[in-house]
Amino acid sequence: MNLDIFWLNDETLADSASLPAPDVLAQEILENLQATLAQFSSIAEEFEISE
């Protein structure tokens, strides 16, 4: 298993000190995932109706 974490030292990425708190990031990720799931559900419903 390769756990290459080279990106942690990549200075071209955003300054990690200016990132939101982990709980804020987790909440944003959760909201994005829920919105994506809702979109996929909507698409799946359209396919079920058209069959």
C-alpha positions in Angstrom: 0.0 0.0 0.0 1.3 3.4 -1.0 0.3 6.3 1.3 2.1 9.0 -0.7 1.3 12.3 0.9 3.5 14.5 -1.2 0.8 17.1 -1.5 1.1 18.0 2.2 4.4 19.8 1.3 3.2 21.3 -1.9 3.6 25.1 -1.5 1.5 25.8 -4.5 -1.6 24.6 -2.7 -3.7 27.0 -0.5 -2.2 28.0 2.8 -3.6 25.5 5.3 -3.5 28.1 8.0 -6.3 30.0 6.2 -8.6 27.1 5.8 -11.8 26.9 7.7 -12.0 24.7 10.8 -12.3 21.0 10.2 -15.9 20.9 11.4 -16.8 23.6 9.0 -15.1 21.7 6.1 -16.8 18.5 7.1 -20.2 20.3 7.1 -19.6 21.8 3.7 -18.6 18.3 2.3 -21.7 16.8 3.8 -23.9 19.4 2.3 -22.3 19.0 -1.1 -22.7 15.2 -0.9 -26.3 15.5 0.1 -27.0 17.9 -2.8 -25.3 15.5 -5.2 -27.3 12.5 -3.9 -30.5 14.5 -4.4 -29.5 15.3 -8.0 -28.8 11.6 -8.7 -32.0 10.6 -7.1 -33.9 13.1 -9.3 -32.2 11.7 -12.4 -33.0 8.1 -11.4 -36.6 9.0 -10.9 -36.8 10.5 -14.4 -35.4 7.3 -15.9 -38.0 5.2 -13.9 -40.8 7.4 -15.2 -39.7 7.2 -18.9 -39.3 3.4 -18.9 
